[in-house]
Amino acid sequence: MAFCPKCGKAVKEIENFCENCGAKLQGFFEDVEEESEEIIEKTSYKGLILFILFLVLVGYVILDIWAMTQLVPVLSVGSIATSVLNFNGNYGLSETALKTTLRVENPTFVPILFGRISYDAEHQDTKVAEGKTGFFIIGSYSQKDMPVDLTIYPLSVGWEGLKSLWNKVTGVNDEWLANAYVDFGITKFKIASVRK
């Protein structure tokens, strides 16, 4: 059913004039049909463009997540020495908060635009330290020293150190473990593990 554009009365599309007000209807409905086809065509192009942009964005997020799982924490004497020499923080017996650095290498072709790394250290299943970087950007095939908020538990470290010495004296298997994770806030993926 169609309506008169002037008075709004119901009319038949085949009529040339409105029976109620006499407005000319010939050509009006053809113009409306052409305009609606143009709107539908423009909308479908916008929808297609938005869909393609969505696919590109989702594809990059997937590549970014994959690249983050490929990150390699660089643990060397130089990076550890730099880390220890550059720390500052608050000291306490139960918990010591430090600000330090962690060197990370991106071995992939994908630049990481949104990433965060967390890690922890344990002795015989007792956590002695944990830390995490802030969100960072790192280019493809590059290294970066990232600031880290590190928390050390001195009482646990001291107690576990004594247990480690006792284990060496008694010949019991002693195990220290450090893990690095890609941290997405709601979930973590392990990217490195060092066992001693």
C-alpha positions, 0 to 999 in steps of 0.5 A, a space after each residue: 500500500 502507498 500513501 499520498 506524499 501531500 496528505 498521507 491518504 492511502 492511494 494505489 500506485 497506479 493512480 496519477 492523482 490523489 483522490 483526496 487532495 488532488 496531488 500529482 502522484 505520477 513519477 513520485 513512486 518511481 523516484 521513491 523506488 530509485 532513491 530506495 535502491 540507491 540507499 540499499 546499494 550504498 548501505 550494502 557497500 558500507 556493510 561490505 567495507 565494514 565487514 572487510 575492515 572487521 576481518 582485517 582487524 580480527 586477522 591482525 588481533 589473531 596475528 598479534 596474539 600469535 606473535 606474543 606467544 613467540 616472544 622470547 625473554 632474553 636472559 643473559 648475564 648482561 641483561 640481568 646485571 642491567 636489571 639489578 643495577 637499575 632497580 629501585 623500590 620499596 623494601 619490606 620483610 614480607 614483600 619487596 616491590 621493585 621497578 626493574 627491566 626485562 629484555 624481550 625479543 620479538 622473532 616474528 614479522 608481526 609488530 606487536 601493538 598490544 602486549 604484556 608479559 608476566 612471570 614468576 619464580 618458584 622453589 619447590 612449588 613456593 612462589 618467591 617472586 613475580 612480576 609483570 610489564 606494562 602494556 607495550 609495543 615492539 617492532 618485528 625482529 627487534 629487542 626491547 628493554 621493558 619496565 617491570 613491576 617486580 615483587 619479591 617475597 624476602 621471607 619466602 626467598 630466605 626460607 626457600 634458600 635455607 631449604 635449598 642448602 639443606 637439599 644440597 647437603 642431604 642430596 634431595 632433588 632441589 628445583 627452582 623454576 621460572 615461568 614467563 607468560 603472555 598476559 591478556 588480563 583474563 588469561 595467560 599463555 606460557 612462553 618460556 620456562 627455566 628449570 634449575 
